[in-house]
C-alpha cells in the first residue's frame, strides 16, 4: 500500500470515528496484581472518553504495569501502561489526525511546487571565451557562488552559507 493510500485510509477512519473532545481519566478497579504474599487488589486503571461517554476502558489490559506509592496514610497503585496509552489515544483523536494529515498534504504540495521550480543562472561574463565556452583558467569560485546566490534570490529561494 502506498503512503497516499495509507493517508486516505487514515483520513476515512478519522472521519468515521467518534467526533468531539477526547480525554482520559482514572477508572477505579478491584483487579488484583502482584504475586504470592505481595498480591494486592484495587488500583487505578484508565479510560478514554468523549464527552461523558467511555470509548475505551483499559481495565482488563493484559499489558498492565502496576506502579505503587506509599506514604504514611495512603497507598496508591496505578497501571502506568494504561495511563500512558490512554493519554496518547486521547491526544491522537480524529480532529488531531485530520489536522496532521492536512498539514502533511500542504507540506507535500509545497515541496512539489519547490521541486518543480527551475532557476536559470547566468554565469559571469569573465568565465566565457569568445566562442561562449567556459574558460577553466579564469574559473572564479566567488563569482560563480555570487551568480548562483543572485539567481536563487531572484527566484525567492533562500540560501544559507556556512
C-alpha positions as CSV (number, residue, x, y, z in Angstrom):
1,X,0.0,0.0,0.0
2,X,1.4,3.4,-0.9
3,X,1.7,6.3,1.6
4,X,-1.0,8.1,-0.3
5,X,-3.4,5.2,0.1
6,X,-2.5,5.0,3.8
7,X,-3.2,8.7,4.3
8,X,-6.5,8.4,2.5
9,X,-7.5,5.4,4.6
10,X,-6.4,7.1,7.8
11,X,-8.5,10.2,6.8
12,X,-11.5,8.0,6.2
13,X,-11.1,6.2,9.6
14,X,-10.7,9.5,11.4
15,X,-13.8,10.9,9.7
16,X,-15.8,7.8,10.8
17,X,-14.5,7.8,14.4
18,X,-16.4,9.4,17.2
19,X,-16.1,13.1,16.9
20,X,-15.7,15.5,19.9
21,X,-13.1,16.3,22.6
22,X,-11.3,13.2,23.6
23,X,-9.8,12.9,27.1
24,X,-8.5,10.3,29.5
25,X,-9.2,9.7,33.2
26,X,-8.9,7.2,36.0
27,X,-11.1,4.2,36.3
28,X,-11.2,2.5,39.7
29,X,-10.8,-1.3,39.6
30,X,-10.8,-4.0,42.1
31,X,-8.4,-6.1,39.9
32,X,-5.6,-7.9,41.5
33,X,-1.9,-7.5,40.9
34,X,1.4,-9.0,42.4
35,X,2.4,-12.5,43.3
36,X,2.1,-14.6,46.5
37,X,2.2,-12.6,49.7
38,X,2.6,-9.4,47.7
39,X,-0.7,-9.9,45.9
40,X,-3.0,-6.9,46.3
41,X,-6.2,-5.7,44.9
42,X,-7.6,-2.3,43.7
43,X,-5.7,0.1,41.5
44,X,-6.3,2.9,39.1
45,X,-6.8,1.9,35.5
46,X,-7.6,4.4,32.8
47,X,-10.2,5.0,30.1
48,X,-10.7,7.3,27.1
49,X,-13.8,9.4,26.9
50,X,-15.7,11.7,24.5
51,X,-18.0,14.0,26.5
52,X,-19.4,11.7,29.2
53,X,-19.2,8.5,27.1
54,X,-16.5,6.0,27.7
55,X,-14.9,4.9,24.4
56,X,-12.1,2.7,25.7
57,X,-11.6,1.2,29.1
58,X,-8.2,-0.4,29.8
59,X,-9.2,-2.2,33.0
60,X,-8.8,-5.7,31.5
61,X,-5.5,-5.0,29.7
62,X,-3.0,-7.8,29.8
63,X,-0.2,-5.2,29.3
64,X,-0.8,-3.7,32.7
65,X,2.3,-2.5,34.6
66,X,1.2,-1.6,38.1
67,X,3.1,1.1,40.0
68,X,2.7,1.8,43.7
69,X,3.4,4.7,46.0
70,X,3.1,4.7,49.8
71,X,3.0,7.4,52.3
72,X,2.2,7.3,56.0
73,X,-1.6,7.2,55.5
74,X,-2.3,6.2,51.9
75,X,-1.4,3.5,49.4
76,X,-1.8,4.3,45.7
77,X,-1.5,1.9,42.8
78,X,-2.0,2.6,39.1
79,X,-1.5,1.0,35.7
80,X,1.3,3.1,34.2
81,X,0.9,1.4,30.8
82,X,-2.8,2.2,30.7
83,X,-2.2,5.7,31.8
84,X,0.4,6.4,29.0
85,X,-1.7,4.7,26.3
86,X,-4.9,6.4,27.4
87,X,-3.2,9.8,27.3
88,X,-1.8,9.0,23.8
89,X,-5.1,7.8,22.4
90,X,-6.9,10.8,23.7
91,X,-4.3,13.1,22.2
92,X,-4.3,11.2,18.8
93,X,-8.0,11.9,18.4
94,X,-9.8,12.2,15.0
95,X,-9.5,16.0,14.9
96,X,-5.8,15.9,15.6
97,X,-5.2,13.2,13.0
98,X,-7.2,15.2,10.4
99,X,-5.2,18.3,11.2
100,X,-1.9,16.4,10.9
101,X,-3.0,15.0,7.5
102,X,-4.0,18.5,6.3
103,X,-0.6,19.8,7.4
104,X,1.2,16.9,5.7
105,X,-0.7,17.4,2.5
106,X,0.1,21.2,2.5
107,X,3.8,20.4,3.1
108,X,3.8,17.8,0.3
109,X,2.2,20.3,-2.1
110,X,4.7,23.0,-1.2
111,X,7.6,20.5,-1.7
112,X,6.2,19.6,-5.1
113,X,6.0,23.3,-6.0
114,X,9.5,23.9,-5.0
115,X,10.8,20.8,-6.7
116,X,9.1,21.8,-9.9
117,X,10.8,25.2,-10.0
118,X,13.7,25.9,-12.3
119,X,16.3,28.6,-11.8
120,X,18.4,29.9,-14.6
121,X,21.8,31.0,-13.5
122,X,23.7,33.4,-15.8
123,X,27.4,32.8,-15.3
124,X,29.6,35.9,-15.0
125,X,30.9,37.0,-18.4
126,X,34.6,36.5,-17.4
127,X,34.0,32.8,-17.5
128,X,33.3,32.8,-21.2
129,X,35.7,32.5,-24.1
130,X,34.9,34.4,-27.3
131,X,33.1,31.2,-28.6
132,X,30.9,31.1,-25.4
133,X,32.6,28.1,-23.8
134,X,33.7,28.3,-20.2
135,X,37.4,29.2,-19.7
136,X,38.7,26.9,-17.0
137,X,41.8,29.1,-16.5
138,X,39.6,32.1,-15.4
139,X,37.4,30.0,-13.1
140,X,36.4,32.2,-10.2
141,X,34.6,30.4,-7.4
142,X,33.4,33.6,-5.7
143,X,31.8,34.9,-8.9
144,X,30.1,31.6,-9.5
145,X,28.8,31.4,-6.0
146,X,27.6,35.0,-6.3
147,X,25.8,34.3,-9.6
148,X,24.0,31.3,-8.0
149,X,23.0,33.3,-4.9
150,X,21.7,36.2,-7.1
151,X,19.7,33.8,-9.3
152,X,18.3,31.9,-6.3
153,X,17.4,35.2,-4.5
154,X,15.7,36.4,-7.7
155,X,13.6,33.2,-7.7
156,X,12.8,33.9,-4.0
157,X,14.8,30.8,-2.8
158,X,16.7,31.4,0.4
159,X,20.3,30.5,0.6
160,X,22.4,30.0,3.7
161,X,26.1,29.6,3.7
162,X,28.5,28.2,6.3
